[in-house]
């Protein structure tokens, strides 16, 4: 790989010779906006709209995205990056992480932090590291597994820097505690979700116009100011989008994880990528303390109405009420998502079809299990964010990876996994 000294911009060959055709040449601008790097060394797997909103990549909307990272173990399949058994990415001892927004992303000159009156990026509130949805490595110091002890700074434009604060034996350390020891897997950039303003003064960044391209650059520096890891990704902003669905752990994870006094959090609190014995039914829908006492959990998803139906572009967003599913009697590994338009309180074939659910894996007898409850939704101004859809499933008698895929007509598609052992 190559390492690049931030101060001199000097590229130093560290190990293995690679033909120049494998380099990605991108213009070099002040602050190392882009670098000559290996395509195979790109640690960014994807950039997606954050799963707590439906419009994170809509043109002109407040910027709210998730950077998804490949595992630091090159043998891990990209589909398994969120599996708690696999490591994420790390900030080296004495190092730091830079996130730069390029292309048509804009720093909002009208942004005001409602809590401070300033315009700086705030840790946890505007940027957060996670290992799974609602599984943060928070900036707060503390003894909980989730307390990463880090700070964020920004250049007033489009570059943010996350720097660990920890001190151990008089040496600066990387991120602290057990979640960080397994690596971060997501960087979430967002407006403050607890801010109640509905105008763009709430948004630190704004997406470029529909059809334009935004670019995200990730640089992880070591203690000597040399780039240890690098990633880049380009996204095109849409004009609008249809109904959206995303994976979530809302409602079952430990509350107030950003508080320094919260020390009951467990390392892995996610209903996705659960490891279960073969032939297991994943059915629990209730929060348990500790989280592991409630396993195995039914899978959880958030539904959002299309962007044109939202009263404003911020959390909370309007969901899709009265949504459920009915299972294919001949093929119980498939189900149809519907909205109860005949108002009989039941999801059936006479309702409006919205999409489908499938489970697949080494045993074709894996199945989607019934859930008679229909979703509810706030009005996009008050109430819960989105609509919570719960889907219990059963894995088969053969060990391996079971994929659960949900797709929305005229919307998006997502995949999640359960590992049977």
C-alpha positions in Angstrom: 0.0 0.0 0.0 1.0 3.7 -0.2 1.0 6.1 2.8 0.7 9.8 2.3 2.1 12.4 4.6 -0.5 15.0 5.1 2.0 17.8 5.7 4.2 17.2 2.6 1.7 15.3 0.4 4.6 12.9 -0.3 3.6 9.5 -1.5 5.8 6.8 0.1 5.9 3.2 -1.1 5.5 1.1 1.9 5.0 -2.4 0.6 4.1 -4.4 -2.5 4.6 -3.0 -6.0 1.3 -2.4 -7.9 1.0 -1.4 -11.5 0.1 2.3 -12.1 -3.0 1.2 -14.0 -4.5 0.2 -10.6 -4.2 3.7 -9.3 -7.2 6.0 -9.3 -6.0 9.5 -10.4 -8.1 12.3 -8.9 -7.2 16.0 -8.8 -5.3 17.0 -5.7 -6.6 20.1 -4.0 -5.9 21.8 -0.7 -6.6 19.6 2.3 -6.1 16.4 0.4 -9.6 16.4 -1.0 -8.5 13.5 -3.2 -5.4 11.3 -3.6 -3.8 8.8 -5.9 -4.9 5.6 -4.2 -5.4 2.0 -5.1 -8.9 1.0 -6.2 -8.6 -2.2 -4.1 -7.8 -0.2 -1.0 -11.0 1.8 -0.9 -12.5 1.1 2.6 -15.9 2.6 1.7 -18.4 -0.1 0.8 -21.3 2.3 0.1 -22.9 5.6 1.0 -26.7 5.4 1.6 -29.4 7.6 3.0 -29.3 7.3 6.8 -31.8 4.6 7.9 -33.7 7.1 10.1 -34.9 9.2 7.2 -36.1 8.6 3.7 -34.6 11.6 1.9 -30.9 11.6 2.9 -29.8 11.6 -0.7 -32.5 13.7 -2.3 -31.3 16.9 -4.1 -31.5 20.1 -2.1 -32.5 18.2 1.1 -30.5 18.3 4.4 -27.5 16.0 4.2 -28.1 12.8 6.2 -26.1 9.8 5.0 -24.4 6.7 6.3 -20.9 5.8 5.1 -20.7 2.0 5.2 -17.2 0.5 5.7 -15.8 -2.7 4.4 -14.4 -5.0 7.2 -10.8 -4.5 8.0 -10.5 -8.3 7.5 -10.2 -8.7 3.7 -11.6 -12.3 3.9 -15.0 -11.0 5.1 -17.7 -10.8 2.4 -19.2 -7.3 1.8 -22.6 -8.6 2.7 -21.4 -9.4 6.2 -19.8 -6.1 7.2 -22.4 -5.6 10.0 -22.0 -9.0 11.4 -20.8 -8.5 15.0 -18.4 -11.5 14.5 -16.5 -9.4 11.9 -14.2 -6.5 12.7 -14.9 -3.0 11.4 -12.4 -0.1 10.9 -10.1 1.4 13.5 -8.3 4.7 14.2 -4.7 3.9 15.0 -3.2 4.9 18.4 -2.5 8.6 18.1 -4.3 8.9 14.8 -7.5 10.6 13.6 -10.3 10.2 11.0 -11.2 12.8 8.4 -14.5 13.0 6.6 -14.7 15.4 3.7 -17.7 16.2 1.6 -16.9 17.1 -2.0 -18.6 17.6 -5.3 -22.0 19.4 -5.0 -22.3 19.0 -1.2 -22.7 22.4 0.4 -21.8 23.7 3.8 -24.9 25.6 4.9 -24.0 29.2 5.6 -27.3 29.6 7.5 -26.7 26.7 9.9 -27.0 27.5 13.6 -26.5 25.1 16.4 -29.7 25.5 18.4 -27.9 24.6 21.7 -24.8 26.8 21.4 -25.7 29.5 18.8 -22.5 28.6 16.9 -22.1 26.8 13.6 -19.5 24.1 14.5 -20.2 20.4 14.0 -21.2 18.7 17.3 -20.1 15.2 18.3 -23.0 12.7 18.6 -25.5 15.3 17.4 -24.2 15.9 13.9 -21.8 13.1 13.5 -21.7 9.6 15.1 -19.7 6.4 14.7 -21.8 3.2 14.9 -21.5 -0.6 14.7 -25.2 -1.1 13.7 -28.4 1.0 13.7 -28.8 2.5 17.2 -25.4 0.9 18.1 -23.2 4.0 18.6 -19.6 4.5 19.7 -20.4 7.8 21.3 -18.1 10.7 21.8 -18.8 10.6 25.6 -16.2 9.3 28.0 -17.3 6.6 30.4 -17.1 3.0 31.4 -19.8 1.6 29.1 -18.9 -0.4 26.1 -20.3 2.3 23.9 -18.2 5.2 25.3 -15.6 5.9 22.7 -14.3 9.2 24.1 -13.6 11.3 21.1 -14.0 14.9 19.8 -14.9 16.4 16.5 -13.5 19.5 14.8 -14.3 21.0 11.4 -12.7 23.5 9.1 -15.8 25.7 8.7 -16.3 24.2 5.2 -16.7 20.6 4.3 -14.1 18.6 6.3 -14.7 17.1 9.7 -12.1 15.4 11.9 -12.7 12.8 14.6 -9.9 12.6 17.2 -9.8 10.2 20.1 -9.3 11.8 23.5 -8.2 8.8 25.5 -5.0 8.7 27.6 -3.4 5.5 28.7 0.0 5.4 30.3 0.6 8.9 29.1 0.1 7.9 25.5 -2.8 9.0 23.3 -4.9 5.9 22.5 -7.4 5.2 19.8 -11.2 5.0 20.5 -12.0 3.5 23.9 -14.0 0.5 25.2 -15.3 -2.7 23.8 -17.4 -1.6 20.9 -14.6 0.4 19.4 -12.3 -2.5 20.0 -14.3 -4.4 17.4 -14.2 -1.5 15.0 -16.7 1.1 13.7 -18.7 0.1 10.6 -20.6 3.3 9.9 -20.2 7.1 10.0 -23.5 8.9 10.2 -23.6 12.6 9.3 -26.8 14.3 10.1 -28.7 17.3 11.4 -29.3 17.2 15.2 -32.3 14.7 15.5 -33.4 16.5 18.7 -33.6 19.9 17.1 -37.2 20.8 16.5 -36.7 23.5 13.8 -38.1 22.6 10.3 -36.2 25.1 8.2 -32.7 24.6 6.7 -30.9 26.5 9.5 -31.0 23.1 11.3 -28.8 21.5 8.6 -25.0 21.8 8.7 -24.8 20.5 5.1 -27.2 20.5 2.1 -27.2 18.1 -0.8 -26.5 19.5 -4.2 -29.2 19.9 -6.8 -31.0 16.8 -8.2 -28.9 15.1 -10.8 -25.6 16.5 -9.5 -23.0 14.4 -7.7 -21.7 14.5 -4.2 -18.4 13.0 -3.2 -17.3 11.6 0.2 -13.7 11.1 1.1 -12.5 9.2 4.2 -9.0 9.4 5.4 -7.7 7.6 8.5 -4.3 9.0 9.7 -1.8 7.3 12.0 0.2 9.0 14.8 2.8 10.2 12.3 0.4 12.0 10.1 0.5 9.3 7.4 -2.7 8.0 5.8 -3.3 4.5 7.0 -6.6 3.9 5.3 -8.5 5.7 2.6 -12.0 5.6 0.9 -14.0 7.5 -1.6 -17.5 7.3 -3.0 -19.7 9.3 -5.4 -23.4 9.6 -5.0 -26.0 11.2 -7.4 -28.8 13.1 -5.8 -32.3 12.2 -6.8 -35.2 14.6 -7.6 -37.5 12.8 -5.2 -38.1 9.2 -4.0 -40.9 6.8 -3.4 -41.6 4.9 -0.2 -38.5 3.8 1.7 -37.6 1.0 4.0 -34.5 0.5 6.2 -33.2 -1.8 8.9 -33.5 -0.6 12.5 -33.1 -1.6 16.1 -35.5 1.1 17.4 -37.3 0.1 20.5 -35.0 -2.7 21.8 -31.6 -1.1 22.3 -30.4 0.4 25.6 -31.7 3.9 26.1 -29.5 7.0 26.7 -26.3 5.5 25.4 -24.7 8.9 25.1 -24.9 9.5 28.8 -21.7 8.8 30.7 -23.7 7.1 33.5 -25.2 4.5 31.1 -23.0 1.4 31.6 -25.5 -1.4 31.0 -25.2 -1.4 27.3 -24.0 -4.6 25.6 -21.4 -4.7 22.8 -23.9 -6.2 20.3 -27.5 -4.9 20.5 -28.9 -5.6 17.0 -31.7 -7.7 15.7 -29.9 -7.9 12.4 -27.1 -10.5 11.8 -28.2 -12.5 14.8 -26.4 -15.8 15.3 -28.9 -18.5 16.2 -29.2 -22.3 16.3 -30.6 -24.0 13.2 -34.4 -24.3 13.1 -34.8 -21.2 15.3 -37.9 -19.0 15.3 -36.9 -15.3 15.8 -40.1 -14.0 17.4 -39.4 -11.7 20.4 -40.8 -8.2 19.8 -40.3 -6.7 23.3 -37.4 -4.8 24.7 -35.4 -6.8 27.3 -32.8 -5.7 29.8 -30.1 -6.6 29.2 -30.6 -6.8 25.4 -29.3 -10.4 25.2 -32.0 -11.6 27.5 -34.6 -11.1 24.7 -32.8 -13.0 21.9 -33.7 -14.1 19.4 -35.6 -11.0 18.3 -37.9 -10.6 15.3 -36.5 -8.4 12.6 -37.3 -4.7 12.7 -37.7 -2.2 9.9 -38.6 1.5 9.4 -41.0 2.6 6.7 -41.1 6.1 5.3 -43.6 7.8 3.0 -42.1 9.2 -0.2 -40.3 12.5 -0.1 -43.2 14.4 -1.8 -45.5 13.3 1.1 -43.3 14.7 3.9 -44.3 18.0 5.5 -40.6 18.9 6.0 -37.3 17.1 5.4 -36.3 16.4 9.0 -36.9 13.9 11.7 -39.6 12.9 12.6 -40.8 11.8 9.2 -44.1 10.5 8.1 -44.3 6.7 7.9 -46.8 4.4 6.2 -49.7 3.5 8.4 -51.8 0.3 8.3 -49.0 -1.7 6.6 -48.7 -5.4 7.2 -48.1 -8.5 5.1 -49.7 -11.8 4.2 -47.7 -15.0 3.6 -47.8 -17.0 0.4 -49.5 -20.2 1.4 -47.6 -22.3 -1.1 -44.3 -20.6 -0.6 -44.0 -19.4 3.1 -40.6 -18.0 2.3 -42.4 -15.2 0.5 -44.9 -12.5 1.7 -46.6 -9.5 0.1 -46.4 -6.1 1.8 -49.8 -4.3 1.7 -51.6 -1.3 3.1 -55.0 -2.0 4.6 -57.0 0.1 2.2 -60.3 -1.8 2.8 -60.0 -1.0 6.5 -60.8 -4.4 7.8 -57.8 -4.4 10.1 -56.2 -7.3 8.3 -53.4 -7.5 5.7 -54.9 -9.5 2.8 -54.9 -9.8 -0.9 -57.7 -7.2 -1.2 -55.4 -4.4 0.0 -53.0 -2.1 -1.8 -49.8 -3.9 -2.7 -46.7 -2.1 -1.6 -43.9 -4.6 -2.0 -42.6 -8.0 -1.0 -40.6 -9.9 1.6 -38.4 -13.0 0.9 -36.2 -15.2 3.0 -33.6 -17.5 1.3 -30.7 -19.6 2.5 -29.3 -23.1 2.5 -32.6 -24.6 3.6 -35.5 -23.8 1.3 -37.9 -24.5 4.2 -36.9 -21.2 5.9 -40.1 -19.2 6.4 -41.6 -15.8 7.1 -43.8 -16.0 10.2 -47.1 -14.2 10.7 -47.5 -10.8 12.5 -51.1 -9.6 12.6 -50.2 -6.1 13.8 -50.4 -3.3 11.3 -48.1 -0.3 11.4 -48.9 3.2 12.8 -47.6 6.6 11.8 -47.2 10.1 13.0 -47.9 13.1 10.8 -44.3 13.9 10.2 -44.3 16.8 12.6 -45.2 15.0 15.9 -45.1 11.4 17.0 -42.7 8.6 16.2 -40.3 8.7 13.3 -41.5 6.6 10.5 -43.5 3.4 10.9 -42.1 0.3 12.7 -42.6 -3.0 10.8 -41.8 -6.2 12.7 -41.1 -9.4 10.8 -40.6 -12.7 12.7 -38.8 -15.4 10.7 -37.7 -19.0 11.0 -34.4 -20.3 9.7 -34.0 -23.8 8.3 -32.4 -26.9 9.6 -29.2 -26.3 7.6 -26.5 -24.0 9.0 -25.4 -21.0 7.0 -26.5 -17.5 6.0 -30.2 -16.7 5.6 -30.9 -13.5 3.6 -34.1 -11.5 4.2 -34.9 -9.1 1.4 -37.6 -6.4 1.5 -38.5 -4.3 -1.6 -40.9 -1.4 -2.0 -42.7 -0.8 -5.2 -41.5 2.5 -6.7 -39.1 2.7 -3.7 -36.0 1.0 -2.5 -34.8 -2.5 -1.6 -32.9 -3.7 1.5 -31.3 -6.9 2.7 -30.4 -8.2 6.1 -29.1 -11.5 7.4 -29.5 -14.2 10.1 -26.7 -16.7 10.6 -27.8 -20.2 11.6 -25.2 -22.3 13.4 
